[in-house]
Amino acid sequence: MEKKQSAPIWGLFYREIHPSLKEILLCYVVGIALAFICWLLKLSMEIGNLANLPTETLATLKATVPHYAIYLPSILFMAVMNGASSNYQFEMTQKFRCFTASIPVSEWKFVGVKFLTSAAILVVGTIPSILNASIMCGVFDITFDKTIVANLLLFVFALSVMCAVLYTFNYLFRNPTAAVITALLLAYLVMGFAIIPQIDEMSEGLDDMESDAFNSIMEKLTNFSTDFMPFAIPCTIGVLVLGWVLCSLLAKRREK
């Protein structure tokens, strides 16, 4: 009896990446634009209109703008891993589910391609994120050290959690809208009961100096990310693998 051959899966990688190209390009364009705007703000604070602001306001801007310049574009560059969410709109339709049930590819391979593609895009997005951080550190005369890399790796982990949660809820509810709403609700609960109280505690007693409060929060975040740095990559891989397993098990519920 001839052994049944499984179908090649390279086309599935193309199917994941191709619909996301516009979102990926948009994230890169917006990220570069944000970095450019922050550079213009730096010039304005030195020789432009912003240099005429009150001393305290100017000090606050000088303390906060470098962090925005380093991290906001970097987050956008890495967030392209969730660009594959474009596939959500048709992946759970009845016709597409019949198609995926008919092709000779197991649930493990089919779902695995999604997570491997997201992981590859995340790695590709991390490279320009680190490059942007190093350039912005030069622009704002800040030392580019391991604490900045640690913060970026913390963002990598957070985005991997977001990706795994969205995929899992999508396979659980079979509805992209319900998946996004549930993920946002979960994020709101985490922010409301875990993160925001910690931020309030960090900034307590520093209300009279907003820049000091911001620096205190960033210092606490940096201390946490530095301690978490050795575990960031293993935890990111673990989250993606766990999401792969959960989604593969949930995918078995699809109609045959």
Disulfide bonds with the S-S distance in Angstrom:
none
